[in-house]
Amino acid sequence: QVQLVESGGGLVQPGGSLRLSCAASGSIVSINAMGWYRQAPGKGRELVATITSGGRLNYADSAKGRFTISRDNAKSTMYLQMNSLKPEDTAVYYCNAEVFTITTIYYWGQGTQVTVSS
């Protein structure tokens, strides 16, 4: 069994920063791609950023220049540094990981709420 646990969400004022973490645990042989997604009220889940095990990065246009995705492979942990936050960044943020155990399965975390409001 594999678990992904997000942390670091909260309430922040516009222009502020937050750092999200996603820690993977369980019977993991290796983790390939990892990513952050978000879902705002009344909207579908959307990609924020992804990172491969080799460090290749991909960002949604809304995240470029403000968010930075990174990972510590030794700790099976991924991060999302979010700067210059805007009210439209308010959403539940989910992490996703492509995990190889006996086979390759995509896992999701439970989500962490980010609220940007004055």
C-alpha contacts under 8 A as a table, 3 or more apart, distances in Angstrom:
res1	aa1	res2	aa2	distance
1	Q	26	G	5.58
1	Q	27	S	5.95
2	V	24	A	7.00
2	V	25	S	5.67
2	V	26	G	4.41
2	V	27	S	6.06
2	V	28	I	6.98
2	V	107	Y	7.60
3	Q	24	A	5.63
3	Q	25	S	5.33
3	Q	26	G	6.27
3	Q	107	Y	7.60
3	Q	109	G	7.09
4	L	22	C	6.29
4	L	23	A	5.56
4	L	24	A	4.53
4	L	25	S	6.63
4	L	95	C	7.31
4	L	96	N	7.79
4	L	107	Y	7.23
4	L	108	W	6.41
4	L	109	G	4.61
4	L	110	Q	7.51
5	V	21	S	7.97
5	V	22	C	5.38
5	V	23	A	5.27
5	V	24	A	6.58
5	V	109	G	5.49
5	V	110	Q	6.76
5	V	111	G	7.89
6	E	20	L	6.95
6	E	21	S	5.46
6	E	22	C	4.32
6	E	23	A	6.55
6	E	94	Y	7.27
6	E	95	C	6.91
6	E	109	G	6.35
6	E	110	Q	7.06
6	E	111	G	6.17
6	E	112	T	6.09
7	S	20	L	5.71
7	S	21	S	5.25
7	S	22	C	6.55
7	S	112	T	6.26
8	G	18	L	6.94
8	G	19	R	5.81
8	G	20	L	4.49
8	G	21	S	6.19
8	G	112	T	7.36
9	G	18	L	7.02
9	G	19	R	7.52
9	G	20	L	6.24
9	G	112	T	5.38
9	G	113	Q	5.30
9	G	114	V	4.95
9	G	115	T	7.94
10	G	18	L	7.94
10	G	112	T	7.94
10	G	113	Q	6.10
10	G	114	V	5.03
10	G	115	T	6.09
11	L	114	V	6.17
11	L	115	T	4.73
11	L	116	V	5.91
11	L	117	S	7.13
12	V	16	G	5.97
12	V	17	S	7.17
12	V	18	L	7.63
12	V	114	V	7.84
12	V	115	T	6.29
12	V	116	V	5.01
12	V	117	S	6.30
12	V	118	S	7.66
13	Q	16	G	5.48
13	Q	85	L	7.65
13	Q	116	V	5.40
13	Q	117	S	5.02
13	Q	118	S	4.98
14	P	84	S	6.98
14	P	85	L	5.39
14	P	86	K	5.09
14	P	87	P	6.35
14	P	116	V	5.74
14	P	117	S	5.99
14	P	118	S	6.48
15	G	83	N	7.00
15	G	84	S	4.13
15	G	85	L	4.85
15	G	86	K	6.38
16	G	83	N	6.14
16	G	84	S	5.50
16	G	85	L	5.48
17	S	81	Q	7.45
17	S	82	M	5.38
17	S	83	N	4.40
17	S	84	S	6.26
17	S	85	L	6.20
18	L	81	Q	6.16
18	L	82	M	5.25
18	L	83	N	6.76
19	R	79	Y	6.86
19	R	80	L	5.56
19	R	81	Q	4.44
19	R	82	M	5.98
20	L	79	Y	5.48
20	L	80	L	4.99
20	L	81	Q	6.46
20	L	82	M	7.94
21	S	77	T	6.88
21	S	78	M	5.73
21	S	79	Y	4.50
21	S	80	L	6.54
22	C	77	T	5.45
22	C	78	M	5.07
22	C	79	Y	6.27
22	C	95	C	6.35
22	C	109	G	7.84
23	A	75	K	7.67
23	A	76	S	6.07
23	A	77	T	4.40
23	A	78	M	6.58
24	A	76	S	5.45
24	A	77	T	6.11
25	S	28	I	7.03
25	S	76	S	7.37
27	S	101	T	6.30
28	I	31	I	7.28
28	I	99	V	6.70
28	I	100	F	6.34
28	I	101	T	5.18
29	V	99	V	7.57
29	V	100	F	5.59
29	V	101	T	5.07
29	V	102	I	7.97
30	S	99	V	6.06
30	S	100	F	5.25
30	S	101	T	7.07
31	I	34	M	7.55
31	I	53	S	6.88
31	I	76	S	7.59
31	I	97	A	6.78
31	I	98	E	5.75
31	I	99	V	4.53
31	I	100	F	6.06
32	N	52	T	5.88
32	N	53	S	5.06
32	N	97	A	7.20
32	N	98	E	5.29
32	N	99	V	6.26
32	N	100	F	7.56
33	A	50	T	6.97
33	A	51	I	5.70
33	A	52	T	4.13
33	A	53	S	5.82
33	A	97	A	6.00
33	A	98	E	5.38
34	M	50	T	5.67
34	M	51	I	5.44
34	M	52	T	6.26
34	M	53	S	7.86
34	M	78	M	7.40
34	M	95	C	7.29
34	M	96	N	5.55
34	M	97	A	4.32
34	M	98	E	6.27
35	G	47	L	7.79
35	G	48	V	7.50
35	G	49	A	5.61
35	G	50	T	3.98
35	G	51	I	6.12
35	G	95	C	5.66
35	G	96	N	5.13
35	G	97	A	6.44
36	W	47	L	6.47
36	W	48	V	5.39
36	W	49	A	5.37
36	W	50	T	6.30
36	W	80	L	7.66
36	W	93	Y	6.78
36	W	94	Y	5.70
36	W	95	C	4.59
36	W	96	N	6.27
37	Y	45	R	6.51
37	Y	46	E	5.42
37	Y	47	L	4.48
37	Y	48	V	4.98
37	Y	49	A	7.06
37	Y	93	Y	5.70
37	Y	94	Y	5.12
37	Y	95	C	6.22
37	Y	96	N	7.55
38	R	45	R	5.44
38	R	46	E	5.44
38	R	47	L	6.60
38	R	48	V	6.68
38	R	91	A	5.86
38	R	92	V	5.43
38	R	93	Y	4.27
38	R	94	Y	5.81
39	Q	43	K	6.22
39	Q	44	G	5.79
39	Q	45	R	4.37
39	Q	46	E	6.31
39	Q	91	A	5.21
39	Q	92	V	5.31
39	Q	93	Y	6.59
40	A	43	K	5.38
40	A	44	G	7.21
40	A	45	R	7.47
40	A	90	T	6.39
40	A	91	A	4.16
40	A	92	V	6.37
41	P	91	A	6.90
47	L	50	T	7.94
47	L	59	Y	7.89
47	L	60	A	6.37
48	V	59	Y	5.96
48	V	60	A	5.18
48	V	62	S	7.68
48	V	63	A	6.35
49	A	57	L	7.29
49	A	58	N	5.43
49	A	59	Y	4.29
49	A	60	A	6.04
49	A	63	A	7.46
49	A	69	I	6.62
50	T	57	L	5.77
50	T	58	N	5.16
50	T	59	Y	6.61
50	T	69	I	7.14
51	I	54	G	7.90
51	I	55	G	5.73
51	I	56	R	5.42
51	I	57	L	4.65
51	I	58	N	6.52
51	I	69	I	6.98
51	I	70	S	7.04
51	I	71	R	7.72
52	T	55	G	5.08
52	T	56	R	5.18
52	T	57	L	6.83
53	S	56	R	7.52
53	S	73	N	7.51
55	G	70	S	7.93
57	L	69	I	7.57
59	Y	62	S	7.93
59	Y	63	A	6.00
59	Y	64	K	5.89
60	A	63	A	5.32
60	A	64	K	6.42
61	D	64	K	5.32
63	A	66	R	5.60
63	A	67	F	5.23
64	K	67	F	6.22
65	G	68	T	7.93
66	R	82	M	6.13
66	R	83	N	5.18
66	R	84	S	6.15
66	R	85	L	7.76
67	F	80	L	6.68
67	F	81	Q	5.48
67	F	82	M	4.47
67	F	83	N	6.04
68	T	80	L	5.64
68	T	81	Q	5.04
68	T	82	M	6.61
69	I	78	M	7.41
69	I	79	Y	5.69
69	I	80	L	4.59
69	I	81	Q	6.43
70	S	78	M	5.78
70	S	79	Y	5.21
70	S	80	L	6.55
71	R	76	S	7.49
71	R	77	T	5.65
71	R	78	M	4.07
71	R	79	Y	5.85
72	D	75	K	5.43
72	D	76	S	5.99
72	D	77	T	5.32
72	D	78	M	6.27
73	N	76	S	4.80
73	N	77	T	6.50
74	A	77	T	7.87
82	M	85	L	6.63
85	L	89	D	6.47
85	L	116	V	6.74
86	K	89	D	5.38
86	K	90	T	7.58
86	K	116	V	6.11
87	P	90	T	5.65
87	P	115	T	7.35
87	P	116	V	4.71
87	P	117	S	5.85
88	E	116	V	7.59
89	D	114	V	7.55
89	D	115	T	7.45
89	D	116	V	6.69
90	T	113	Q	7.80
90	T	114	V	5.39
90	T	115	T	4.58
90	T	116	V	5.45
91	A	113	Q	6.09
91	A	114	V	5.53
91	A	115	T	6.62
92	V	111	G	5.81
92	V	112	T	5.38
92	V	113	Q	4.37
92	V	114	V	6.00
93	Y	111	G	5.26
93	Y	112	T	5.26
93	Y	113	Q	6.20
93	Y	114	V	6.97
94	Y	108	W	6.83
94	Y	109	G	5.77
94	Y	110	Q	6.64
94	Y	111	G	4.39
94	Y	112	T	6.61
95	C	108	W	5.83
95	C	109	G	5.39
95	C	111	G	7.09
96	N	106	Y	6.76
96	N	107	Y	5.59
96	N	108	W	4.64
96	N	109	G	6.53
97	A	106	Y	5.55
97	A	107	Y	5.38
97	A	108	W	6.75
98	E	104	T	6.60
98	E	105	I	5.82
98	E	106	Y	4.52
98	E	107	Y	6.60
99	V	104	T	5.48
99	V	105	I	5.43
99	V	106	Y	6.10
99	V	107	Y	7.17
100	F	103	T	5.43
100	F	104	T	4.28
100	F	105	I	6.47
101	T	104	T	6.36
101	T	105	I	7.89
